[in-house]
Amino acid sequence: MSPADDDELTGIHCRLDELLAARGMTLTRLSEIVGVSVVNLSILKNDRARAIRYSTLSAICRALDCEVGDLLVRAD
């Protein structure tokens, strides 16, 4: 199986739902703050993202006052 296969699991879990809930923030509000569409944030939130720009990752972490390791964790 190649890295480009759609069915491949990355072993990375995005904790966006948990971080949003802990901060009382909606996906819509985060979208407004970071300038990324709700659809793209939803793809990230549901562990379906295939890539993420460092600038987007940085903006999300800044908006949620967290570190990258708080947002993305190994899901072995």
C-alpha positions as CSV (number, residue, x, y, z in Angstrom):
1,M,0.0,0.0,0.0
2,S,1.5,3.4,-1.0
3,P,1.3,6.5,1.2
4,A,-1.3,8.0,-1.3
5,D,-3.9,5.2,-0.8
6,D,-7.1,6.6,0.6
7,D,-7.6,3.7,3.0
8,E,-4.3,4.0,4.7
9,L,-4.4,5.0,8.4
10,T,-1.8,7.6,9.4
11,G,-1.7,6.7,13.1
12,I,-2.2,10.4,13.9
13,H,-5.3,11.6,15.7
14,C,-6.5,15.3,15.8
15,R,-7.9,16.4,19.1
16,L,-9.6,19.4,17.7
17,D,-13.0,18.4,19.1
18,E,-11.7,18.1,22.6
19,L,-9.7,21.3,22.5
20,L,-12.7,23.2,21.1
21,A,-15.0,21.8,23.8
22,A,-12.6,22.6,26.6
23,R,-12.5,26.2,25.4
24,G,-16.2,26.6,24.7
25,M,-15.4,27.4,21.0
26,T,-17.3,26.3,17.9
27,L,-15.7,25.1,14.7
28,T,-17.4,28.1,13.0
29,R,-15.7,30.5,15.4
30,L,-12.3,28.8,14.9
31,S,-12.8,29.1,11.2
32,E,-13.4,32.8,11.5
33,I,-10.3,33.3,13.6
34,V,-7.8,31.2,11.5
35,G,-9.2,32.0,8.1
36,V,-9.7,28.3,7.1
37,S,-13.1,27.0,5.9
38,V,-15.3,25.0,8.2
39,V,-15.2,22.2,5.7
40,N,-11.4,22.0,5.8
41,L,-11.4,22.2,9.6
42,S,-14.0,19.5,9.7
43,I,-11.8,17.3,7.6
44,L,-8.9,17.8,10.0
45,K,-11.2,17.2,13.0
46,N,-12.4,13.9,11.6
47,D,-8.9,12.6,11.0
48,R,-9.4,12.7,7.2
49,A,-6.8,15.4,6.4
50,R,-4.0,14.2,4.2
51,A,-1.8,17.3,4.8
52,I,-1.8,20.5,6.8
53,R,0.2,23.7,6.2
54,Y,2.5,24.8,9.0
55,S,0.9,28.2,8.8
56,T,-2.6,26.7,9.4
57,L,-1.3,24.5,12.2
58,S,0.3,27.5,13.8
59,A,-2.9,29.6,13.5
60,I,-5.0,26.9,15.0
61,C,-2.6,26.5,17.9
62,R,-2.5,30.2,18.4
63,A,-6.3,30.5,18.4
64,L,-6.6,27.6,20.8
65,D,-3.6,28.6,23.0
66,C,-2.1,25.1,22.7
67,E,0.9,23.3,21.3
68,V,1.1,21.1,18.2
69,G,1.4,18.1,20.5
70,D,-1.9,19.0,22.2
71,L,-3.6,19.0,18.8
72,L,-2.0,16.1,17.0
73,V,-1.3,12.9,18.9
74,R,-0.2,9.3,17.9
75,A,-3.2,7.0,17.8
76,D,-1.5,3.6,17.8
